[in-house]
């Protein structure tokens, strides 16, 4: 498969460049806070990567991110059919405050838009240049918005007009119960408020809750590993509520390599279980793979992440995230 060949090339590149033994006096930052922006999934609380380390020396952090997600899928299974031809843009402002060496809180303020977008041609060329499949993209109109789910030819959800607005807002509390020089572990509690709109794909119109275990390990001066596991309890939403599940599990695993004192490269897998009781592939489990260079300068970090649906046709074809964070 073309995606497997690309992954093999990147693994080889990591292995070869690791042999350079570039000195690094600091470890990489936390795992990348990436999420599945499938329009059917994005309104639910499936936690992105959360920090495992609480730094009492820098009691506040501000993160600003902008994510573009593009999806073109048309799937049928039995009496069910689903179509998602859309582009999501998500702006997110995240504030973290540390109370002491154990406890911190985090507030996300997201704004999300759904439209036909403008990146279809760019993404087709991107896939072609990297030897990745374009699926049915070449057969569809460019930059069209059409999201639909039907059973027995009866549409239960349909959207073809652009929407935008404040998305659902998560509020989190983190407890770091394991803190060492080489490994840290934290437990996070999340409540997601229904400030978005289920019909506009900016929320679920329900309160969700999640419990997340986040961990990281410093392997040596160059390498750091991350893991996360979450259980989300989903309130009964207004979109496809008869198909929606009451809970979903999710996880993350990542690896960062410090290329220089100020630059690391992070590779990360994100996975979640089915959100709906459906046989449609894009409504079931999804696995995404991301790679991101990250630049460190004092208390600032900036990164660009590229995310692909490594489990083909389960998530958006590609996502790009630009982010900037500052600790003080």
Backbone bond lengths (Angstrom), bond angles and torsions (degrees), N, CA, C in turn:
res aa  C-N    CA-C-N  psi(-1)  N-CA   C-N-CA  omega(-1)  CA-C   N-CA-C  phi
1 X - - - 1.469 - - 1.533 109.42 -
2 X 1.368 118.01 142.20 1.470 120.33 -178.63 1.511 112.74 -58.50
3 X 1.345 118.50 -39.35 1.466 119.99 -179.12 1.517 110.83 -66.41
4 X 1.324 117.06 -34.25 1.456 119.61 178.49 1.527 110.28 -67.04
5 X 1.340 116.77 -39.03 1.469 119.56 178.20 1.521 111.27 -64.51
6 X 1.351 116.90 -40.38 1.464 119.84 177.58 1.511 110.71 -62.59
7 X 1.345 117.84 -43.59 1.459 121.56 179.58 1.519 110.64 -61.94
8 X 1.359 117.23 -40.80 1.462 120.66 179.12 1.528 110.86 -62.58
9 X 1.324 117.01 -41.40 1.466 120.29 179.22 1.530 111.35 -62.93
10 X 1.331 117.10 -41.00 1.456 120.20 -179.75 1.522 112.05 -68.92
11 X 1.340 116.83 -37.22 1.462 120.16 176.23 1.522 110.45 -63.16
12 X 1.338 116.97 -42.59 1.472 120.95 177.79 1.523 110.26 -62.31
13 X 1.347 116.60 -42.10 1.461 120.43 178.46 1.520 111.09 -60.55
14 X 1.343 117.45 -43.46 1.455 121.44 176.49 1.516 111.00 -58.93
15 X 1.326 116.85 -45.13 1.457 120.84 -176.31 1.526 111.86 -66.03
16 X 1.333 116.04 -40.74 1.461 119.50 -178.62 1.522 111.12 -68.90
17 X 1.346 116.56 -47.31 1.462 119.41 -176.71 1.518 112.17 -70.08
18 X 1.320 117.33 -25.29 1.462 119.29 177.72 1.511 111.50 -63.16
19 X 1.317 116.19 -24.83 1.458 120.15 -179.90 1.513 114.16 -72.87
20 X 1.341 117.00 -5.52 1.458 119.92 179.66 1.517 111.85 -73.70
21 X 1.356 117.71 -22.28 1.470 122.97 178.43 1.520 111.78 54.38
22 X 1.318 115.46 48.16 1.459 119.68 175.23 1.519 109.22 -68.09
23 X 1.321 117.31 131.15 1.466 120.32 -177.46 1.517 110.63 -70.22
24 X 1.317 117.28 136.12 1.463 122.80 176.26 1.517 107.99 -132.78
25 X 1.325 116.42 127.74 1.459 120.29 -177.67 1.522 112.25 -97.60
26 X 1.337 117.91 -1.96 1.451 120.35 177.68 1.519 108.29 -141.82
27 X 1.331 115.85 154.23 1.444 120.11 -179.95 1.524 110.27 -87.57
28 X 1.329 114.83 166.40 1.452 120.76 178.36 1.525 110.67 -65.01
29 X 1.341 115.11 168.21 1.450 120.00 177.24 1.512 110.98 -78.49
30 X 1.331 115.83 -160.50 1.456 121.01 -179.15 1.525 110.55 -73.90
31 X 1.344 114.65 173.54 1.455 119.76 175.31 1.523 110.11 -63.03
32 X 1.329 116.62 161.68 1.458 121.34 -174.84 1.534 110.73 -80.59
33 X 1.320 118.82 128.85 1.472 121.76 -178.76 1.529 111.91 -79.89
34 X 1.319 115.95 73.57 1.461 122.74 -177.92 1.526 109.85 -102.71
35 X 1.332 117.41 150.39 1.458 121.41 -179.11 1.527 109.89 -141.83
36 X 1.344 115.33 160.44 1.451 122.79 177.82 1.528 108.57 -78.84
37 X 1.350 116.61 116.21 1.459 120.65 179.49 1.522 111.92 -103.95
38 X 1.313 117.21 31.70 1.456 121.77 164.17 1.530 107.63 -54.13
39 X 1.338 120.16 127.20 1.469 119.85 -174.60 1.526 113.73 -59.41
40 X 1.334 118.59 -26.96 1.454 120.93 177.09 1.534 112.29 -76.90
41 X 1.347 117.36 -19.46 1.468 122.30 -171.59 1.523 112.49 -107.28
42 X 1.333 117.18 -29.87 1.464 121.85 -166.21 1.525 113.84 -60.40
43 X 1.330 119.17 -24.07 1.454 120.29 -176.86 1.512 114.92 -79.14
44 X 1.336 118.04 -5.69 1.459 121.21 -178.01 1.528 110.63 -99.64
45 X 1.327 116.25 158.26 1.462 121.26 -178.80 1.524 110.02 -86.15
46 X 1.320 115.53 90.28 1.453 122.96 169.68 1.525 104.81 -112.41
47 X 1.336 118.50 100.85 1.466 120.71 -166.92 1.526 113.51 -58.66
48 X 1.325 114.89 134.21 1.460 120.29 166.73 1.527 108.12 -70.56
49 X 1.332 116.77 174.92 1.468 120.05 -179.77 1.523 110.37 -59.99
50 X 1.327 115.78 131.11 1.463 122.51 -179.61 1.524 110.10 -111.96
51 X 1.329 118.64 150.85 1.467 120.92 -176.74 1.528 112.04 -63.27
52 X 1.316 115.81 139.85 1.470 120.83 173.36 1.524 111.01 -97.40
53 X 1.350 116.24 -12.60 1.466 121.12 -175.60 1.523 109.55 -115.10
54 X 1.320 117.43 126.62 1.456 123.51 175.82 1.523 108.15 -106.11
55 X 1.329 116.61 115.53 1.464 122.60 -175.10 1.523 109.36 -100.95
56 X 1.331 116.24 105.54 1.466 120.64 -177.27 1.525 111.29 -71.95
57 X 1.341 117.41 -17.77 1.464 120.46 178.51 1.527 111.85 -73.14
58 X 1.332 116.52 -26.24 1.457 121.58 176.72 1.527 106.55 -123.33
59 X 1.319 115.27 94.94 1.466 120.49 -165.95 1.529 113.32 -81.69
60 X 1.320 117.53 -8.60 1.453 120.19 -178.91 1.519 110.15 -136.25
61 X 1.317 115.34 147.81 1.460 121.06 175.87 1.522 108.83 -143.38
62 X 1.308 115.47 142.58 1.461 122.57 176.53 1.524 107.48 -125.24
63 X 1.318 116.18 128.51 1.466 121.81 178.98 1.527 108.85 -124.19
64 X 1.315 115.97 133.29 1.456 122.37 175.68 1.525 107.50 -123.16
65 X 1.338 116.84 128.34 1.462 119.50 -179.44 1.521 110.35 -137.55
66 X 1.323 113.76 154.47 1.465 121.79 177.38 1.522 106.92 -135.49
67 X 1.331 116.56 121.38 1.457 121.64 -176.28 1.521 110.25 -121.69
68 X 1.329 115.75 134.67 1.458 122.83 174.24 1.515 107.74 -114.49
69 X 1.324 116.37 127.78 1.458 121.59 -178.88 1.520 108.90 -127.82
70 X 1.332 116.57 131.17 1.457 120.89 -178.04 1.519 109.68 -126.34
71 X 1.341 116.79 130.66 1.459 121.48 -176.47 1.524 109.80 -135.93
72 X 1.334 116.65 140.46 1.468 122.92 175.31 1.522 107.60 -143.86
73 X 1.341 116.74 94.30 1.459 121.56 -178.03 1.525 109.89 -136.92
74 X 1.325 115.47 141.54 1.460 123.12 175.91 1.521 106.87 -137.05
75 X 1.331 117.64 113.16 1.468 120.96 -172.07 1.527 111.09 -134.05
76 X 1.323 115.78 144.04 1.459 123.31 175.84 1.518 109.24 -131.95
77 X 1.319 115.75 144.07 1.459 122.15 176.14 1.517 108.00 -153.31
78 X 1.333 117.31 111.28 1.449 120.42 -177.06 1.517 110.85 61.72
79 X 1.335 117.07 -127.58 1.455 121.78 179.49 1.522 112.90 -83.63
80 X 1.346 117.26 -7.82 1.466 121.52 -176.56 1.528 111.38 -91.32
81 X 1.307 115.36 147.98 1.464 121.17 170.24 1.530 108.31 -147.20
82 X 1.313 116.00 144.35 1.465 121.58 179.64 1.513 109.48 -142.67
83 X 1.308 115.04 141.66 1.460 121.59 177.91 1.523 108.64 -134.01
84 X 1.323 115.79 135.04 1.461 121.12 175.74 1.518 108.29 -138.39
85 X 1.314 116.26 104.27 1.459 122.96 176.09 1.517 105.99 -125.52
86 X 1.340 116.28 93.85 1.463 119.43 -169.09 1.519 110.85 -158.07
87 X 1.321 114.25 164.78 1.459 121.89 173.63 1.522 107.86 -129.76
88 X 1.323 116.39 124.89 1.463 121.99 178.47 1.521 109.35 -106.56
89 X 1.320 115.39 136.67 1.460 122.43 173.47 1.525 107.02 -119.52
90 X 1.327 116.08 126.56 1.467 120.61 -177.65 1.525 109.51 -127.02
91 X 1.332 115.46 119.73 1.453 122.32 173.17 1.526 106.71 -102.54
92 X 1.319 116.66 133.93 1.469 118.94 -175.92 1.523 110.86 -139.01
93 X 1.325 114.98 132.17 1.463 123.45 176.82 1.523 106.62 -116.21
94 X 1.335 117.07 118.61 1.468 121.92 -175.84 1.525 109.81 -119.18
95 X 1.335 115.46 130.37 1.462 121.97 179.05 1.525 108.47 -117.01
96 X 1.333 116.83 129.36 1.461 122.37 177.24 1.518 109.16 -122.32
97 X 1.331 116.16 133.04 1.463 121.42 177.75 1.529 109.37 -127.30
98 X 1.333 116.24 131.44 1.467 123.02 -179.78 1.526 109.04 -100.05
99 X 1.325 116.94 123.87 1.464 121.73 179.06 1.524 111.55 -83.70
100 X 1.333 116.74 -42.62 1.461 122.32 179.87 1.522 107.84 -158.04
101 X 1.309 117.64 -166.08 1.463 120.91 -176.02 1.522 113.47 -71.49
102 X 1.327 117.54 -3.72 1.468 121.42 -177.38 1.521 113.83 -118.68
103 X 1.341 118.20 -35.59 1.452 121.06 -168.72 1.526 112.48 -118.19
104 X 1.331 114.86 142.50 1.462 121.10 173.67 1.527 108.92 -148.22
105 X 1.326 116.58 162.50 1.456 121.93 174.73 1.529 108.81 -126.41
106 X 1.321 115.00 156.79 1.461 120.28 -178.60 1.526 108.95 -142.78
107 X 1.320 116.00 136.14 1.456 122.94 178.47 1.524 109.14 -125.33
108 X 1.339 116.26 128.35 1.460 121.86 175.90 1.522 109.53 -105.23
109 X 1.329 116.01 134.67 1.460 122.23 176.31 1.531 107.52 -121.85
110 X 1.343 118.01 95.72 1.466 120.71 -175.85 1.525 112.84 -102.82
111 X 1.320 114.98 149.33 1.462 122.60 172.27 1.520 106.71 -130.05
112 X 1.333 116.95 131.11 1.460 120.05 -170.52 1.523 110.91 -133.75
113 X 1.319 116.30 140.56 1.457 121.29 175.20 1.521 109.49 -126.77
114 X 1.330 115.98 148.46 1.453 123.21 178.79 1.518 107.66 -127.41
115 X 1.338 116.28 126.13 1.464 120.14 -177.70 1.529 108.99 -155.47
116 X 1.338 114.53 -177.67 1.465 118.67 173.23 1.509 111.62 -74.37
117 X 1.326 116.55 -20.04 1.456 121.44 175.88 1.512 113.64 73.43
118 X 1.326 114.50 -162.99 1.468 120.44 -178.18 1.524 112.31 -145.19
119 X 1.337 117.43 10.45 1.463 120.07 -170.80 1.534 114.45 -106.05
120 X 1.328 118.78 5.88 1.468 119.43 -175.56 1.529 112.04 -56.59
121 X 1.317 117.43 -48.59 1.467 120.34 -178.83 1.523 110.96 -64.89
122 X 1.339 116.55 -43.10 1.472 120.23 178.47 1.528 110.90 -59.24
123 X 1.347 117.70 -43.01 1.463 120.87 -177.42 1.524 111.05 -69.60
124 X 1.330 117.54 -37.17 1.458 119.86 175.88 1.526 110.45 -61.03
125 X 1.327 116.63 -42.84 1.470 120.02 177.52 1.518 111.35 -67.48
126 X 1.350 117.02 -38.05 1.462 122.03 177.39 1.519 110.61 -60.16
127 X 1.339 117.00 -46.91 1.466 120.85 178.26 1.521 111.11 -63.71
128 X 1.317 116.91 -40.84 1.464 120.54 -179.41 1.524 110.61 -63.99
129 X 1.341 117.17 -43.98 1.469 120.97 -177.41 1.529 112.20 -65.02
130 X 1.337 117.46 -31.65 1.459 121.35 -178.48 1.527 113.00 -100.69
131 X 1.321 116.70 10.22 1.452 120.49 176.42 1.511 113.94 69.82
132 X 1.342 117.68 29.83 1.454 122.48 -178.91 1.527 110.26 -102.04
133 X 1.333 118.17 150.47 1.463 120.34 -177.77 1.521 112.18 -73.40
134 X 1.324 116.59 147.38 1.453 122.81 176.95 1.520 112.77 -101.64
135 X 1.336 117.71 -3.05 1.460 120.87 178.17 1.517 111.05 58.38
136 X 1.355 116.00 -128.71 1.464 121.10 -177.18 1.527 112.39 -97.11
137 X 1.330 117.02 11.05 1.461 119.78 -175.83 1.527 112.28 -56.08
138 X 1.329 116.66 -41.71 1.462 120.24 -175.23 1.526 112.47 -64.78
139 X 1.329 117.48 -16.85 1.463 121.23 -176.85 1.524 112.54 -94.58
140 X 1.323 118.52 -7.39 1.461 121.67 -173.63 1.529 111.70 -106.20
141 X 1.346 116.66 156.50 1.470 119.38 174.19 1.525 110.62 -61.25
142 X 1.322 115.91 145.29 1.452 120.20 179.45 1.535 110.68 -73.51
143 X 1.319 115.00 140.76 1.466 123.02 171.16 1.535 112.49 56.26
144 X 1.339 115.54 42.79 1.463 121.30 177.67 1.528 109.76 -98.01
145 X 1.339 116.05 145.68 1.463 121.16 171.70 1.521 109.04 -107.79
146 X 1.331 116.29 119.95 1.454 121.63 175.71 1.527 108.11 -156.37
147 X 1.318 116.36 111.99 1.461 122.94 176.72 1.526 107.30 -123.88
148 X 1.331 116.72 123.78 1.459 119.49 -174.74 1.521 110.00 -150.96
149 X 1.344 115.47 142.90 1.459 122.11 171.98 1.524 107.95 -133.16
150 X 1.332 116.46 129.33 1.455 121.37 -176.46 1.517 110.71 -135.15
151 X 1.327 115.40 149.87 1.462 123.04 170.63 1.521 107.37 -126.17
152 X 1.328 115.96 125.54 1.469 122.13 179.05 1.533 110.49 54.28
153 X 1.350 114.64 43.01 1.469 123.18 178.59 1.529 113.82 65.75
154 X 1.318 118.10 13.93 1.458 121.86 174.72 1.525 109.36 -107.73
155 X 1.314 116.84 116.62 1.465 121.56 -176.03 1.524 110.67 -73.55
156 X 1.330 115.66 125.39 1.461 121.56 176.55 1.530 111.96 -99.59
157 X 1.325 116.56 -17.33 1.465 121.01 173.70 1.519 107.65 -153.56
158 X 1.335 116.50 135.49 1.467 121.25 -178.62 1.521 108.99 -148.27
159 X 1.328 115.95 132.05 1.466 121.73 177.38 1.515 109.38 -143.62
160 X 1.335 116.04 127.72 1.464 120.16 175.15 1.528 112.33 -140.57
161 X 1.327 116.75 8.54 1.461 121.77 174.86 1.526 109.69 -114.73
162 X 1.306 117.13 138.53 1.465 122.32 -177.35 1.520 111.11 -59.92
163 X 1.320 115.35 144.33 1.463 121.66 178.36 1.522 109.42 -136.12
164 X 1.312 115.94 160.94 1.462 120.76 175.31 1.520 108.51 -162.27
165 X 1.330 114.82 159.00 1.458 119.31 177.83 1.509 111.71 160.99
166 X 1.326 115.42 175.10 1.466 121.46 176.28 1.521 108.58 -63.32
167 X 1.319 117.18 130.96 1.457 121.83 178.80 1.527 109.86 -87.21
168 X 1.335 116.38 176.62 1.458 120.09 177.31 1.530 110.50 -60.75
169 X 1.336 116.71 141.30 1.461 122.11 -173.65 1.529 110.19 -105.80
170 X 1.339 118.65 119.13 1.464 120.78 174.86 1.528 111.45 -90.97
171 X 1.336 115.49 141.23 1.458 123.23 173.31 1.520 107.22 -120.86
172 X 1.355 117.19 128.54 1.458 121.37 -172.63 1.520 111.74 -127.19
173 X 1.341 114.24 149.73 1.465 121.83 171.49 1.517 107.67 -126.61
174 X 1.346 116.32 130.57 1.455 121.46 -177.28 1.523 111.92 -116.47
175 X 1.332 115.65 138.45 1.468 122.82 178.85 1.528 108.40 -123.79
176 X 1.328 115.85 112.28 1.464 120.85 177.33 1.527 108.57 -88.59
177 X 1.324 116.72 109.62 1.464 120.20 -177.18 1.527 112.57 -105.98
178 X 1.323 116.55 -2.18 1.463 120.75 178.16 1.518 107.28 -139.35
179 X 1.331 117.00 115.39 1.462 120.71 -176.70 1.528 109.97 -138.92
180 X 1.327 116.03 107.44 1.460 122.63 176.94 1.520 109.19 -133.87
181 X 1.310 115.94 169.98 1.459 119.74 -179.85 1.530 111.88 -63.70
182 X 1.330 117.19 -30.54 1.463 120.36 -173.72 1.525 113.94 -108.37
183 X 1.325 118.48 -9.83 1.464 119.40 178.62 1.522 110.23 -157.69
184 X 1.333 115.22 145.69 1.465 122.33 178.36 1.525 109.21 -138.46
185 X 1.322 116.27 151.48 1.467 122.04 178.49 1.517 108.79 -143.49
186 X 1.320 116.36 138.35 1.465 121.44 179.72 1.518 110.38 -138.93
187 X 1.320 114.71 150.67 1.457 122.48 176.44 1.526 108.09 -113.51
188 X 1.338 115.75 128.81 1.458 120.86 -177.40 1.531 110.75 -116.84
189 X 1.339 115.47 139.49 1.454 122.89 175.71 1.528 107.63 -115.03
190 X 1.324 117.24 129.20 1.467 121.39 -175.71 1.520 111.15 -125.46
191 X 1.327 115.89 137.72 1.460 122.39 168.43 1.526 106.94 -124.44
192 X 1.323 116.37 123.99 1.468 121.22 179.89 1.518 110.10 -103.50
193 X 1.333 115.62 124.13 1.464 121.66 -175.78 1.526 110.05 -90.89
194 X 1.342 118.34 142.39 1.478 121.78 -175.58 1.523 112.45 -82.76
195 X 1.325 116.56 64.73 1.462 121.03 -178.89 1.525 112.22 -89.28
196 X 1.334 117.77 -10.92 1.451 121.49 178.15 1.518 111.78 -89.16
197 X 1.334 115.44 -161.93 1.456 121.76 -176.80 1.522 108.74 -135.58
198 X 1.340 116.60 120.04 1.465 120.42 -176.74 1.530 111.57 -64.12
199 X 1.317 117.59 -39.60 1.464 120.49 -179.22 1.518 112.50 -67.56
200 X 1.332 116.91 -26.31 1.466 121.83 179.68 1.531 112.43 -95.40
201 X 1.324 116.86 3.59 1.469 122.90 178.44 1.521 112.78 65.93
202 X 1.330 117.65 25.78 1.463 120.24 176.36 1.525 111.82 -106.45
203 X 1.327 117.95 -0.34 1.454 121.28 179.26 1.512 110.25 -170.12
204 X 1.326 115.91 -169.87 1.463 121.06 179.65 1.529 112.44 -119.42
205 X 1.353 117.31 -4.42 1.466 122.16 -175.58 1.523 111.90 59.98
206 X 1.328 116.39 34.05 1.464 120.82 178.51 1.522 109.21 -152.21
207 X 1.322 116.04 155.96 1.458 121.84 174.47 1.524 109.29 -83.80
208 X 1.313 117.12 127.95 1.462 122.97 174.42 1.516 109.27 -111.79
209 X 1.329 116.42 155.61 1.462 122.13 174.55 1.520 108.71 -133.40
210 X 1.326 116.64 151.70 1.462 120.06 -179.01 1.523 110.46 -147.70
211 X 1.330 114.94 147.14 1.459 123.26 174.45 1.519 107.17 -120.59
212 X 1.339 116.63 126.04 1.463 121.24 -172.40 1.517 110.94 -130.15
213 X 1.328 116.32 132.29 1.455 122.91 173.17 1.523 107.91 -108.34
214 X 1.339 116.02 120.52 1.455 122.25 -175.70 1.522 109.55 -121.84
215 X 1.331 117.03 135.78 1.464 120.76 -177.13 1.526 110.39 -142.25
216 X 1.334 115.26 155.05 1.469 121.26 175.02 1.516 109.20 -147.40
217 X 1.347 115.25 152.28 1.459 121.76 179.99 1.528 109.56 -137.39
218 X 1.322 115.50 134.07 1.456 121.57 172.26 1.523 108.02 -87.47
219 X 1.317 116.85 111.41 1.466 121.43 -176.93 1.528 110.69 -78.41
220 X 1.319 116.82 -45.74 1.464 123.33 174.16 1.525 107.40 -160.48
221 X 1.348 117.49 -162.84 1.453 120.28 -177.37 1.522 113.26 -67.48
222 X 1.324 117.45 -13.90 1.461 120.60 -173.87 1.526 113.94 -113.66
223 X 1.339 117.96 -23.12 1.450 120.23 -169.54 1.527 111.66 -123.95
224 X 1.343 115.12 141.65 1.456 122.34 176.16 1.529 108.67 -138.97
225 X 1.323 117.33 137.63 1.466 122.63 -178.66 1.523 110.13 -113.51
226 X 1.340 116.05 150.04 1.459 122.30 -179.80 1.528 109.78 -131.88
227 X 1.326 116.54 145.97 1.454 121.39 172.42 1.526 108.40 -142.63
228 X 1.334 115.27 153.10 1.458 120.08 176.58 1.522 109.56 -154.26
229 X 1.331 116.41 144.27 1.458 122.79 174.28 1.522 108.51 -137.40
230 X 1.341 117.12 137.39 1.464 121.49 -176.50 1.522 110.77 -136.32
231 X 1.318 114.43 149.16 1.454 122.58 169.25 1.518 107.32 -123.04
232 X 1.334 116.41 120.46 1.461 121.86 179.69 1.520 109.70 -107.91
233 X 1.327 115.81 133.29 1.459 122.43 174.39 1.519 107.51 -105.67
234 X 1.324 116.50 115.93 1.454 121.83 -170.63 1.525 111.07 -97.77
235 X 1.336 115.78 125.34 1.452 119.49 171.65 1.521 110.19 -68.84
236 X 1.306 117.10 159.47 1.462 121.21 -177.33 1.515 109.85 -71.85
237 X 1.339 116.23 108.26 1.448 121.11 -177.35 1.512 112.97 -82.14
238 X 1.323 115.91 176.88 1.461 122.19 -178.01 1.518 112.70 -97.11
239 X 1.319 118.89 -8.65 1.463 121.85 -179.38 1.522 108.89 -107.66
240 X 1.332 117.12 119.36 1.470 122.70 -179.41 1.528 110.59 52.71
241 X 1.318 117.46 45.18 1.466 121.07 -173.80 1.522 112.44 -66.31
242 X 1.337 118.05 -27.96 1.462 119.53 178.62 1.523 112.15 -71.69
243 X 1.339 117.00 -26.68 1.461 121.29 179.49 1.534 112.22 -91.19
244 X 1.322 117.47 -17.35 1.466 120.89 -173.26 1.524 111.84 -69.41
245 X 1.343 115.60 139.28 1.460 121.35 174.01 1.527 110.30 -83.12
246 X 1.338 114.99 162.92 1.460 120.01 -179.57 1.523 112.43 -87.54
247 X 1.325 117.86 -17.57 1.464 120.41 -179.14 1.521 109.46 -150.65
248 X 1.309 115.76 159.22 1.462 121.51 177.75 1.532 108.41 -149.38
249 X 1.309 116.70 139.57 1.463 121.79 175.10 1.516 108.94 -101.28
250 X 1.322 115.94 151.64 1.460 120.96 179.65 1.522 109.42 -150.04
251 X 1.325 116.36 163.11 1.454 120.05 -178.60 1.514 111.76 -158.04
252 X 1.324 114.88 168.47 1.456 122.63 -179.38 1.513 109.29 -148.95
253 X 1.325 116.79 144.75 1.466 122.53 171.51 1.525 107.57 -141.70
254 X 1.328 116.32 133.83 1.452 119.51 -177.35 1.511 112.52 -145.15
255 X 1.321 114.62 164.60 1.461 121.95 -179.82 1.519 108.23 -143.37
256 X 1.349 116.62 128.22 1.464 121.88 178.22 1.519 110.49 -116.13
257 X 1.299 115.32 140.39 1.466 121.88 178.12 1.520 108.84 -122.96
258 X 1.341 117.00 123.19 1.455 122.12 177.69 1.519 109.37 -78.09
259 X 1.319 116.28 105.77 1.464 121.66 -179.65 1.523 110.61 -74.80
260 X 1.330 115.70 -43.33 1.465 122.26 173.91 1.526 107.67 -139.68
261 X 1.312 115.85 -177.64 1.469 121.30 177.48 1.527 111.47 -57.16
262 X 1.334 117.83 -32.16 1.459 121.08 -173.14 1.529 114.24 -114.49
263 X 1.326 117.61 3.54 1.461 119.38 -175.99 1.518 110.83 -137.02
264 X 1.341 116.33 126.88 1.457 120.42 171.35 1.520 109.16 -124.52
265 X 1.326 115.92 160.48 1.459 122.52 175.80 1.518 107.29 -122.45
266 X 1.331 116.70 127.07 1.460 122.06 -176.53 1.523 110.39 -115.55
267 X 1.321 115.37 132.15 1.466 122.51 172.89 1.524 107.39 -115.48
268 X 1.334 116.58 135.07 1.460 119.09 -169.20 1.524 111.18 -146.86
269 X 1.342 116.09 139.55 1.456 123.29 171.98 1.527 109.42 -110.12
270 X 1.332 116.68 130.12 1.457 122.27 173.55 1.529 108.99 -118.96
271 X 1.325 115.58 137.62 1.462 120.37 -176.84 1.519 109.36 -140.24
272 X 1.319 116.82 145.72 1.468 120.01 170.02 1.520 109.69 -143.67
273 X 1.322 115.82 153.60 1.448 122.13 177.61 1.517 111.55 -78.42
274 X 1.335 117.71 -177.43 1.473 121.13 -177.68 1.523 112.19 -69.14
275 X 1.326 115.08 137.13 1.457 121.64 175.85 1.525 110.38 -92.76
276 X 1.324 116.49 -23.69 1.462 121.59 -178.71 1.529 110.28 -121.29
277 X 1.328 115.79 152.94 1.447 121.10 170.95 1.513 108.92 -85.16
278 X 1.326 116.19 79.17 1.460 121.79 -172.64 1.517 109.26 -143.44
279 X 1.324 115.99 153.61 1.463 121.45 174.61 1.519 112.52 -92.23
280 X 1.338 117.18 -1.89 1.460 121.29 177.39 1.521 108.98 -70.52
281 X 1.319 117.26 130.73 1.467 121.62 -172.98 1.524 112.68 -62.02
282 X 1.335 118.58 -40.84 1.467 120.23 -176.99 1.525 112.51 -74.18
283 X 1.339 117.88 -9.94 1.462 121.81 177.05 1.522 112.19 -100.55
284 X 1.333 116.45 3.17 1.448 121.77 -178.72 1.516 112.37 -105.42
285 X 1.336 117.98 -152.40 1.465 121.16 178.79 1.526 111.30 -61.46
286 X 1.322 115.89 149.57 1.466 121.04 179.88 1.518 109.54 -139.06
287 X 1.330 115.62 144.53 1.461 121.86 175.82 1.524 108.72 -131.65
288 X 1.327 116.21 127.46 1.453 122.21 179.71 1.527 109.90 -123.48
289 X 1.320 114.96 144.21 1.464 121.18 178.12 1.518 108.96 -118.51
290 X 1.347 116.01 134.86 1.459 121.29 -177.14 1.515 110.31 -128.48
291 X 1.313 114.85 150.58 1.460 121.01 170.71 1.521 107.72 -136.29
292 X 1.345 116.36 140.36 1.462 119.56 -173.67 1.517 111.02 -152.17
293 X 1.322 118.40 125.05 1.470 120.34 164.83 1.524 108.60 -78.40
294 X 1.341 115.47 141.88 1.466 120.38 -177.22 1.523 108.82 -133.06
295 X 1.325 115.89 128.84 1.466 121.82 -176.54 1.519 109.64 -104.78
296 X 1.350 116.77 132.21 1.464 123.50 178.78 1.533 109.10 -111.67
297 X 1.330 116.31 133.76 1.463 121.36 174.88 1.520 108.02 -145.75
298 X 1.326 116.57 99.26 1.456 120.00 -176.34 1.525 110.33 64.45
299 X 1.318 115.98 -122.82 1.462 121.29 179.19 1.531 112.13 -95.46
300 X 1.343 116.46 13.74 1.454 121.25 -179.90 1.523 110.57 -107.14
301 X 1.337 115.73 147.51 1.456 122.10 170.84 1.521 108.96 -137.41
302 X 1.331 116.40 146.71 1.459 121.56 175.25 1.521 107.99 -142.93
303 X 1.326 116.45 142.71 1.458 118.56 179.34 1.522 111.62 -151.27
304 X 1.325 114.38 160.51 1.459 123.49 173.63 1.521 107.06 -127.45
305 X 1.322 117.40 119.61 1.459 122.67 -178.96 1.519 110.26 -111.13
306 X 1.322 115.84 136.83 1.464 122.75 173.76 1.519 107.13 -114.70
307 X 1.330 116.99 126.37 1.462 122.41 -175.20 1.521 109.98 -121.20
308 X 1.335 116.13 132.19 1.464 122.44 177.88 1.521 109.80 -121.83
309 X 1.331 116.98 152.61 1.468 121.76 176.72 1.534 108.55 -82.72
310 X 1.336 115.80 88.78 1.456 120.19 -176.09 1.532 110.91 -64.99
311 X 1.338 117.60 -29.77 1.463 121.75 166.59 1.520 105.51 -90.92
312 X 1.321 116.51 99.25 1.462 122.54 -166.53 1.529 111.33 -59.03
313 X 1.340 114.99 138.52 1.464 124.26 174.66 1.532 113.13 67.99
314 X 1.331 117.38 24.19 1.467 120.49 175.15 1.526 112.00 -108.82
315 X 1.315 117.80 -13.39 1.463 122.66 -173.20 1.525 108.36 -152.73
316 X 1.331 118.48 177.15 1.464 120.21 176.69 1.533 111.73 -53.38
317 X 1.340 115.16 145.58 1.458 120.45 -178.68 1.519 111.55 -59.36
318 X 1.318 115.67 -40.50 1.463 119.95 -179.98 1.519 109.28 -155.91
319 X 1.331 115.66 145.85 1.462 122.89 173.39 1.529 108.76 -131.71
320 X 1.322 115.69 143.04 1.462 122.32 173.99 1.520 107.75 -121.78
321 X 1.335 116.51 130.46 1.463 119.97 177.16 1.525 110.14 -126.39
322 X 1.330 115.31 127.95 1.463 123.06 174.67 1.530 106.58 -110.44
323 X 1.331 117.69 131.53 1.453 119.83 -175.15 1.516 111.68 -144.03
324 X 1.328 115.02 150.11 1.458 123.16 177.42 1.517 107.24 -139.14
325 X 1.344 117.07 132.72 1.458 120.88 179.89 1.518 110.91 -135.06
326 X 1.337 115.53 152.18 1.464 121.52 -179.16 1.521 109.31 -142.56
327 X 1.341 116.20 132.17 1.459 122.83 176.41 1.535 109.22 -106.96
328 X 1.330 115.90 143.47 1.480 119.36 178.00 1.508 110.28 -156.57
